Amino acid sequence: MKSIEIVELIKQANPKTLSKLPDSKAEKIVAAVLLEIGKQLSSVDEGTVKFARLGTFKIRQVEREKDGHKETVKKISFGVAKARDKIKAEGQE
């Protein structure tokens, strides 16, 4: 999904959220947020990374065999934030 598509989804879900922001600026903000999330996930070899309102990424190193050679790969699983966590986060704005 492209950043502008996310901006459009946000505008559909809550038109007032981005009403005063040009689409190009909103797209840059969304792209920057996604880039930062990616950097945070890349910087962790093993453990948990939580993002308020988004959810939890669990990162672990897994050994697997490929072409007769064992290699270690990073596996990332994601769990969506529960509704009560989203409500809590909204209260912390």
N, C-alpha and C positions, 0 to 999 in steps of 0.2 A: 504494500500500500504506500502510496506517495504522500508526502507531507501535505500537499494541497488537498488531497482526499480526506485526510484527517481534519483539516481546517473546515472543510465542507460538512463533515459529520458533526463537528462541534457546533457549527452554525445552525444545523438542522435541529440538534438536540436542545440547544438553548441559544436562540438568536441574539440575546442581549450580551452574551459572554464576549463576543468579538466584534460587536457592532461599531465600536469607535476605532477599530484597528484595520488598516488596509490589508487585503488578503496577502499581499507580498510580505508584509511585516509579520503577520500571523504565521505564514508558512516558514519563515526564517526561524521564528521562535520554536515552532514544533520540531523543525529539523535539528535545531541546537539541543533541544531536550532529548530527542532520540539518540543523537550522537553522544551526549553525556551518559545516557543509560548504557549504551554500547561500551563506552570507555570504562565505566564502573564494572561491568560484567567481565570485560577483558582483563582487568587488573587483578581479579580474584582467581586464584587457582583452585581453591576449595573452600566451601562455606556457604553462607546465606547472605543474600543482598535483598533488603526490603525497600520498597518504594511505597510511600503513603498513597493510598487510594488506588494504586495499581496492583500490587501484590508482592509475592516473594519469589525470588529466583534462587534455586538450590543448585550449587555448582560442585561437581565432583570429578575426580580423575578416574577414568576407567581404562583398564588394560584390555585390549582386544587383539586378535590375530588377523593380520591381513597379508595375503600372499606369502604365508609361511613365516612371517616376522611378527613378533609382538610389538605393539605400539601403545602408547598412552594417549588417550584423547580426552578432551574436556567435554563433559556432558552437562547440559543446563536444562533443568526442568523449571516450569513456571506454575505457580498457583495464584489464581485471581484473589484479590482482597475480598474478604467477607463483607457483607453489607454493614455490619456493626463497626468494622474497621474504617469503612468509608465515612460513616456518620461521625465517628470519633475524630477523624482527620479534618472533617469540615468544621468541627468545633474549634480546631486549633489554628484556623486561618488568621 
